[in-house]
């Protein structure tokens, strides 16, 4: 839905069809997540010609037109993920030399800490848990995000949600003040965990904090003053945020699109594999032969695209098949990593154990998508798979159904909006003029947004109208 909307907005702006796209993803996105991103692009009607990591895109934005050599740390803290990358910029060549991150840490987690903090105080004072009511929780979550944003510029934020919940015939209002100091205490452990990952990336790059020439801020959550202070204290320099942290990744994607299209951008991009890739083997572990060892074929932070091979063999005499299990991760125990896929190579001629030579080859493309093949050298027998998780990857039939559902969704949303507007007009007629004015004002605003083609504005205003109707008359929205 988001990609389809982006396509429509871009086409309207340039006055021409747009069928190809560069899409950025968190550096720590798994292969399955990258495949799902490509699927989403196809469903939206786009050919996804490149998938690049967000810190890499940000480096393109900051590095454009610069000369000389420097080492840059990109600290990317967004709404749902965190990435840190060490990038070397040398006369227009941008090379990612190390990356680390947590794809389950971001601004949403900060919002959740505020929600729990406020909800617990409210429960202590009123004996009502706002988290148990879906509508109240949704309003509290939205208010928590607004407070978080406000605290980036102000020392205090007011969380005010009148009529947030009705319980046992009584209506409750939420009025709470949150200080920046309280907020920073709530998220202190989460921010410190990002510094551990900064140190890990520096270690992987064989660098110290003093070796970093610049620190770049990416992602809306880097606006939190505590983030800037933590990085300044830990790395000994004030991080750069000259480019809007919400836009620099998109600008980098546009630069990459120019590179792909053959424009004279005067930049070269070298990206790296965010995870180690390998196969499960019988091998030595802690001085003993162990059946669950991770044999790494492509180490983490290897420059991509790349192709690497390793030779393996059988473990019993006359073994005629081998099962190749492909894993992603950093543990020496294979099963502790993420199983990406598996396949069987059969038809191996009878030979003593250890005699057959089975070449396993990994091809890692520019989009971070992996193909694995296995070949038995004496016969030339080969099997190959593109690494996808069959439980997560969509089939062609599922994609087509999703396309059809996407087309219908717009009609469904419009139908729902018309129903809300009908109920709102009907309710307004029953009210006196003063009470009806807010309803009529929102109706007029929705109609203006529709004429301007602002779907986001229409959706937001419609939500506000539904909420207003609910406060006035619960029966008005069913």
C-alpha positions as CSV (number, residue, x, y, z in Angstrom):
1,X,0.0,0.0,0.0
2,X,2.8,2.4,0.9
3,X,4.8,1.7,-2.3
4,X,1.7,2.0,-4.4
5,X,0.9,5.4,-2.9
6,X,4.5,6.5,-3.4
7,X,4.3,5.4,-7.0
8,X,1.1,7.4,-7.6
9,X,2.5,10.6,-5.9
10,X,5.7,10.4,-7.9
11,X,3.8,9.9,-11.2
12,X,1.6,12.8,-10.5
13,X,4.6,15.0,-9.7
14,X,6.7,14.2,-12.8
15,X,3.7,13.7,-15.1
16,X,4.9,10.3,-16.4
17,X,4.6,6.6,-15.5
18,X,7.1,5.2,-13.0
19,X,7.8,1.5,-13.2
20,X,11.2,1.0,-11.6
21,X,12.4,1.7,-8.1
22,X,15.3,1.7,-5.6
23,X,14.1,0.7,-2.2
24,X,16.1,1.2,1.0
25,X,15.9,-1.3,4.0
26,X,17.5,-1.5,7.4
27,X,21.1,-2.9,7.1
28,X,20.1,-5.7,9.4
29,X,17.2,-6.9,7.3
30,X,17.3,-10.6,6.8
31,X,17.1,-12.3,3.4
32,X,13.5,-13.1,3.9
33,X,12.7,-9.5,4.7
34,X,14.5,-8.3,1.6
35,X,12.6,-10.8,-0.5
36,X,9.4,-9.6,1.0
37,X,10.3,-6.0,0.2
38,X,10.8,-7.0,-3.5
39,X,7.5,-8.8,-3.5
40,X,5.8,-5.7,-2.1
41,X,7.3,-3.7,-4.9
42,X,6.0,-6.1,-7.5
43,X,2.5,-6.1,-6.1
44,X,2.6,-2.3,-6.2
45,X,3.5,-2.4,-9.9
46,X,7.2,-1.6,-9.6
47,X,10.3,-3.4,-10.8
48,X,12.7,-3.3,-7.8
49,X,16.1,-2.7,-9.5
50,X,18.1,-2.2,-6.3
51,X,17.7,-2.7,-2.6
52,X,20.3,-0.8,-0.6
53,X,20.9,-0.4,3.1
54,X,19.6,2.7,4.8
55,X,23.0,3.8,6.3
56,X,24.6,3.3,2.9
57,X,22.0,5.6,1.4
58,X,22.6,8.2,4.0
59,X,26.3,8.0,3.3
60,X,25.6,8.7,-0.3
61,X,23.7,11.9,0.7
62,X,26.4,13.2,2.9
63,X,29.3,12.1,0.7
64,X,28.1,13.6,-2.6
65,X,30.6,16.0,-4.1
66,X,33.1,15.6,-1.3
67,X,36.8,15.1,-1.9
68,X,39.5,13.5,0.2
69,X,39.3,10.5,2.5
70,X,37.4,10.0,5.7
71,X,35.9,7.4,7.9
72,X,32.3,7.9,8.9
73,X,30.1,6.3,11.5
74,X,26.4,6.3,10.5
75,X,24.1,6.0,13.5
76,X,20.6,5.2,12.2
77,X,17.8,5.1,14.8
78,X,14.4,5.0,13.2
79,X,10.9,4.1,14.3
80,X,11.4,0.3,14.4
81,X,15.0,-0.5,13.7
82,X,18.6,0.5,14.7
83,X,21.7,0.2,12.5
84,X,25.2,1.5,12.8
85,X,27.6,1.4,9.9
86,X,31.3,2.3,9.5
87,X,31.8,3.8,6.1
88,X,35.0,4.8,4.3
89,X,34.6,7.7,1.8
90,X,37.6,8.1,-0.6
91,X,37.5,10.4,-3.6
92,X,33.8,9.7,-4.4
93,X,34.0,6.0,-3.5
94,X,31.8,5.0,-0.6
95,X,32.6,1.6,1.0
96,X,30.8,0.1,3.9
97,X,33.4,-1.7,5.9
98,X,31.3,-2.9,8.9
99,X,27.8,-2.9,10.1
100,X,25.8,-3.9,13.2
101,X,22.3,-3.4,14.5
102,X,19.1,-4.5,16.1
103,X,16.0,-4.8,13.8
104,X,13.7,-4.7,16.8
105,X,14.7,-1.5,18.4
106,X,13.5,2.0,17.6
107,X,11.2,4.9,18.4
108,X,8.2,2.6,18.8
109,X,9.9,1.0,21.8
110,X,10.4,4.5,23.3
111,X,6.7,5.2,22.8
112,X,5.9,1.9,24.5
113,X,7.9,2.9,27.5
114,X,5.9,6.1,27.8
115,X,2.6,4.2,27.4
116,X,3.5,1.8,30.2
117,X,4.7,4.7,32.5
118,X,1.6,6.7,32.0
119,X,-0.8,3.7,32.1
120,X,0.7,2.5,35.4
121,X,0.3,6.0,37.0
122,X,-3.3,6.2,35.7
123,X,-4.1,2.8,37.1
124,X,-2.7,3.6,40.5
125,X,-4.8,6.8,40.6
126,X,-8.0,5.5,39.1
127,X,-7.9,1.7,39.3
128,X,-8.4,1.4,35.5
129,X,-5.8,-0.1,33.1
130,X,-5.9,1.8,29.8
131,X,-4.0,-0.9,28.1
132,X,-6.9,-3.3,28.4
133,X,-9.1,-1.2,26.2
134,X,-8.2,-1.2,22.5
135,X,-9.5,2.3,21.7
136,X,-7.9,3.9,24.9
137,X,-4.6,2.2,24.2
138,X,-4.6,3.5,20.6
139,X,-5.2,7.0,21.8
140,X,-2.6,6.7,24.5
141,X,0.0,5.4,22.1
142,X,-0.6,8.3,19.7
143,X,-0.3,10.7,22.5
144,X,2.9,9.1,23.7
145,X,4.5,9.5,20.3
146,X,3.4,13.2,20.2
147,X,4.9,13.7,23.7
148,X,8.2,12.0,22.6
149,X,8.5,14.4,19.6
150,X,7.6,17.4,21.7
151,X,10.3,16.5,24.3
152,X,13.0,16.9,21.6
153,X,12.5,20.6,21.7
154,X,10.9,21.2,25.1
155,X,11.7,20.2,28.7
156,X,8.1,19.1,29.4
157,X,5.2,17.6,27.4
158,X,1.5,17.5,28.3
159,X,-0.4,14.3,27.6
160,X,-4.1,15.3,27.5
161,X,-6.8,12.9,26.3
162,X,-10.3,13.8,27.5
163,X,-12.9,11.1,27.7
164,X,-10.2,8.4,27.1
165,X,-12.2,5.6,28.6
166,X,-15.6,4.8,30.2
167,X,-15.7,2.2,32.9
168,X,-18.6,1.2,35.2
169,X,-20.7,4.1,34.0
170,X,-17.9,6.7,34.7
171,X,-16.0,8.6,32.1
172,X,-12.2,9.2,32.7
173,X,-9.9,12.0,31.4
174,X,-6.2,11.5,31.0
175,X,-4.1,14.5,32.1
176,X,-0.4,13.8,32.6
177,X,2.8,15.8,32.4
178,X,6.1,14.1,31.3
179,X,9.5,15.7,31.7
180,X,12.4,15.2,29.4
181,X,14.4,13.9,32.3
182,X,11.7,11.3,33.1
183,X,11.6,10.2,29.4
184,X,15.4,9.9,29.2
185,X,15.3,7.7,32.4
186,X,12.7,5.5,30.8
187,X,14.8,4.8,27.7
188,X,18.3,4.9,29.2
189,X,18.9,1.2,28.9
190,X,17.7,1.1,25.3
191,X,20.0,3.9,24.2
192,X,22.9,2.3,26.0
193,X,22.3,-0.9,24.1
194,X,22.9,1.1,20.8
195,X,26.3,2.1,22.1
196,X,27.2,-1.6,22.6
197,X,26.5,-2.1,18.9
198,X,28.5,1.0,18.0
199,X,31.5,-0.5,19.7
200,X,30.9,-3.8,17.9
201,X,30.9,-2.1,14.5
202,X,34.1,-0.3,15.4
203,X,35.7,-3.5,16.5
204,X,34.7,-5.3,13.3
205,X,36.3,-2.4,11.3
206,X,39.4,-2.6,13.5
207,X,39.0,1.1,14.4
208,X,38.8,3.1,17.6
209,X,36.5,6.1,18.3
210,X,39.3,8.4,17.7
211,X,39.7,7.1,14.1
212,X,36.2,8.3,13.1
213,X,36.2,11.6,11.2
214,X,32.5,12.2,11.3
215,X,29.4,10.8,12.9
216,X,26.1,11.1,10.9
217,X,22.6,11.0,12.4
218,X,19.9,9.2,10.5
219,X,16.3,8.5,11.5
220,X,13.7,10.6,13.3
221,X,14.6,9.2,16.7
222,X,18.1,10.8,16.6
223,X,16.3,14.1,17.3
224,X,16.2,13.0,20.9
225,X,18.7,15.2,22.8
226,X,19.9,12.2,24.9
227,X,21.0,10.4,21.7
228,X,23.2,13.3,20.6
229,X,24.7,13.7,24.1
230,X,25.4,9.9,24.4
231,X,27.2,9.8,21.1
232,X,29.2,13.0,21.9
233,X,30.3,11.6,25.3
234,X,31.2,8.1,23.9
235,X,32.8,9.1,20.6
236,X,34.3,12.4,21.6
237,X,32.7,14.5,18.9
238,X,29.4,16.2,18.1
239,X,27.4,14.2,15.6
240,X,26.3,15.8,12.3
241,X,22.6,16.3,11.6
242,X,22.7,18.9,8.9
243,X,20.5,16.9,6.5
244,X,17.0,16.2,7.7
245,X,17.3,12.8,9.4
246,X,13.9,11.8,8.0
247,X,14.9,12.6,4.4
248,X,18.6,11.8,4.0
249,X,17.9,8.1,3.3
250,X,15.4,8.9,0.6
251,X,17.9,11.4,-0.9
252,X,20.5,8.6,-1.0
253,X,18.1,6.3,-2.7
254,X,17.6,9.0,-5.3
255,X,21.3,9.2,-5.9
256,X,21.6,5.5,-6.2
257,X,18.7,5.6,-8.7
258,X,20.7,8.1,-10.7
259,X,23.8,5.8,-10.6
260,X,21.7,2.9,-11.9
261,X,20.2,5.1,-14.6
262,X,23.6,6.0,-15.8
263,X,23.5,9.6,-14.6
264,X,26.8,11.4,-14.0
265,X,26.7,11.3,-10.2
266,X,30.4,10.8,-9.8
267,X,30.0,8.3,-7.0
268,X,30.8,4.6,-6.5
269,X,29.0,2.5,-3.9
270,X,30.4,-0.6,-2.2
271,X,28.0,-2.3,0.3
272,X,28.6,-5.3,2.7
273,X,26.8,-8.4,3.8
274,X,25.2,-7.7,7.2
275,X,25.2,-11.4,8.4
276,X,27.6,-14.3,8.0
277,X,26.3,-17.0,5.7
278,X,27.3,-20.7,5.8
279,X,26.2,-24.3,6.0
280,X,25.7,-26.9,8.7
281,X,28.5,-29.5,8.9
282,X,30.1,-32.1,11.1
283,X,33.1,-30.3,12.5
284,X,35.3,-29.7,15.5
285,X,33.8,-27.7,18.3
286,X,35.5,-27.3,21.7
287,X,38.0,-30.0,20.7
288,X,35.3,-32.6,19.9
289,X,33.5,-33.7,16.7
290,X,30.1,-32.0,16.7
291,X,27.2,-32.5,14.2
292,X,26.0,-28.9,14.4
293,X,28.9,-26.7,13.4
294,X,28.4,-23.5,11.3
295,X,30.9,-23.5,8.4
296,X,31.0,-19.9,7.3
297,X,31.3,-19.4,3.5
298,X,30.7,-15.6,3.4
299,X,31.7,-13.8,6.6
300,X,29.8,-10.8,7.8
301,X,30.9,-7.4,6.4
302,X,32.2,-9.0,3.2
303,X,31.8,-6.5,0.3
304,X,28.9,-7.3,-2.1
305,X,28.2,-8.5,-4.7
306,X,30.4,-11.5,-4.1
307,X,30.7,-15.2,-5.0
308,X,32.4,-17.6,-2.7
309,X,32.8,-21.4,-2.7
310,X,33.9,-24.1,-0.2
311,X,34.5,-27.9,-0.7
312,X,32.8,-30.4,1.5
313,X,32.5,-34.2,1.5
314,X,30.6,-37.2,2.9
315,X,30.8,-38.5,6.4
316,X,30.0,-42.2,5.8
317,X,31.1,-44.7,3.1
318,X,29.0,-44.9,-0.1
319,X,26.8,-42.0,1.0
320,X,24.8,-41.1,-2.1
321,X,23.0,-37.9,-0.9
322,X,23.9,-34.9,1.1
323,X,21.5,-32.3,2.6
324,X,22.7,-28.7,2.3
325,X,21.3,-26.5,5.1
326,X,22.0,-22.8,4.7
327,X,22.2,-20.6,7.8
328,X,22.6,-16.9,8.6
329,X,24.1,-15.7,11.8
330,X,27.2,-15.4,13.9
331,X,27.0,-18.4,16.3
332,X,29.5,-21.2,15.8
333,X,26.6,-23.6,16.5
334,X,24.5,-23.8,13.3
335,X,21.1,-24.4,14.9
336,X,21.5,-21.2,17.0
337,X,21.5,-19.2,13.7
338,X,18.6,-18.6,11.3
339,X,17.9,-21.4,8.9
340,X,17.4,-19.8,5.5
341,X,16.7,-22.8,3.4
342,X,17.8,-26.4,2.5
343,X,18.1,-28.7,-0.4
344,X,19.4,-32.2,-1.2
345,X,22.1,-33.2,-3.7
346,X,21.6,-36.8,-4.7
347,X,23.2,-39.3,-7.2
348,X,26.7,-39.2,-5.6
349,X,28.7,-42.3,-6.8
350,X,29.7,-44.9,-4.2
351,X,32.9,-43.8,-2.6
352,X,34.7,-44.0,0.8
353,X,33.7,-41.3,3.3
354,X,35.6,-38.1,2.6
355,X,36.4,-38.9,-1.0
356,X,33.6,-37.1,-2.9
357,X,34.2,-33.4,-3.5
358,X,31.0,-31.3,-3.2
359,X,31.5,-27.7,-4.1
360,X,29.0,-25.4,-2.4
361,X,28.9,-21.9,-4.0
362,X,27.2,-18.8,-2.6
363,X,26.3,-15.9,-4.9
364,X,25.4,-12.8,-3.0
365,X,24.0,-10.1,-5.3
366,X,23.9,-6.3,-5.1
367,X,20.4,-6.4,-3.4
368,X,21.6,-8.7,-0.6
369,X,19.8,-11.7,-2.0
370,X,21.5,-15.1,-2.0
371,X,21.7,-18.0,-4.4
372,X,23.3,-21.3,-3.3
373,X,24.4,-24.2,-5.5
374,X,26.1,-27.5,-4.8
375,X,28.0,-29.5,-7.4
376,X,29.5,-33.0,-7.1
377,X,32.8,-32.7,-9.1
378,X,33.1,-36.3,-10.5
379,X,29.6,-36.4,-12.0
380,X,28.9,-32.7,-12.5
381,X,25.5,-33.1,-10.8
382,X,24.2,-29.8,-9.5
383,X,21.4,-28.5,-7.4
384,X,20.6,-24.8,-6.8
385,X,18.2,-22.7,-4.8
386,X,17.5,-19.0,-4.3
387,X,17.4,-18.5,-0.6
388,X,13.8,-17.7,0.4
389,X,11.7,-18.9,3.3
390,X,8.8,-20.7,1.8
391,X,6.6,-19.9,4.8
392,X,7.3,-16.2,4.3
393,X,7.8,-15.8,0.6
394,X,4.6,-15.2,-1.5
395,X,3.8,-17.3,-4.4
396,X,2.9,-15.8,-7.8
397,X,-0.8,-16.7,-7.1
398,X,-0.6,-14.9,-3.7
399,X,1.0,-11.9,-5.3
400,X,-1.8,-11.7,-7.9
401,X,-4.5,-11.9,-5.2
402,X,-2.7,-9.2,-3.2
403,X,-2.7,-6.9,-6.3
404,X,-6.4,-7.5,-6.7
405,X,-7.0,-6.8,-3.0
406,X,-5.0,-3.6,-3.3
407,X,-7.2,-2.4,-6.1
408,X,-10.3,-3.1,-4.1
409,X,-9.0,-1.5,-0.9
410,X,-9.2,2.0,-2.3
411,X,-12.9,1.5,-3.2
412,X,-13.5,0.0,0.3
413,X,-11.9,2.9,2.1
414,X,-13.9,5.4,0.0
415,X,-17.2,3.5,0.8
416,X,-16.4,3.6,4.5
417,X,-15.6,7.3,4.3
418,X,-18.9,8.0,2.6
419,X,-20.8,6.1,5.3
420,X,-19.0,8.1,8.0
421,X,-19.9,11.4,6.3
422,X,-23.5,10.3,6.0
423,X,-23.8,9.5,9.7
424,X,-22.0,12.7,10.6
425,X,-24.4,14.9,8.5
426,X,-27.3,13.0,10.0
427,X,-26.0,13.6,13.6
428,X,-25.2,17.3,12.9
429,X,-28.9,17.9,11.9
430,X,-30.0,16.6,15.4
431,X,-27.7,18.9,17.3
432,X,-27.9,22.6,18.0
433,X,-25.7,24.9,15.9
434,X,-22.8,25.2,18.4
435,X,-22.5,21.5,19.0
436,X,-22.8,20.8,15.2
437,X,-20.0,23.2,14.2
438,X,-17.0,20.9,14.9
439,X,-18.7,18.1,12.9
440,X,-19.5,20.4,10.0
441,X,-16.0,21.8,10.1
442,X,-14.4,18.4,9.8
443,X,-16.8,17.4,7.0
444,X,-15.7,20.5,5.1
445,X,-12.1,19.8,5.7
446,X,-12.4,16.2,4.4
447,X,-14.1,17.5,1.3
448,X,-11.3,20.0,0.7
449,X,-8.7,17.3,1.2
450,X,-10.5,15.1,-1.3
451,X,-10.4,17.9,-3.9
452,X,-6.7,18.4,-3.3
453,X,-6.0,14.7,-3.7
454,X,-4.5,14.4,-0.3
455,X,-5.3,10.8,0.8
456,X,-3.3,11.1,3.9
457,X,-5.2,14.2,4.9
458,X,-8.5,12.6,4.1
459,X,-7.6,9.5,6.2
460,X,-6.4,11.6,9.2
461,X,-9.4,13.9,9.1
462,X,-11.8,11.0,8.8
463,X,-10.2,9.4,11.9
464,X,-10.7,12.6,13.8
465,X,-14.3,12.8,12.7
466,X,-15.0,9.2,13.8
467,X,-13.4,10.0,17.2
468,X,-15.5,13.1,17.6
469,X,-18.7,11.2,16.7
470,X,-17.8,8.6,19.2
471,X,-17.5,11.2,21.9
472,X,-20.8,12.8,21.1
473,X,-22.9,9.7,20.3
474,X,-21.5,6.2,20.4
475,X,-24.4,5.0,18.3
476,X,-23.4,7.3,15.5
477,X,-20.6,5.1,14.3
478,X,-22.1,1.7,15.2
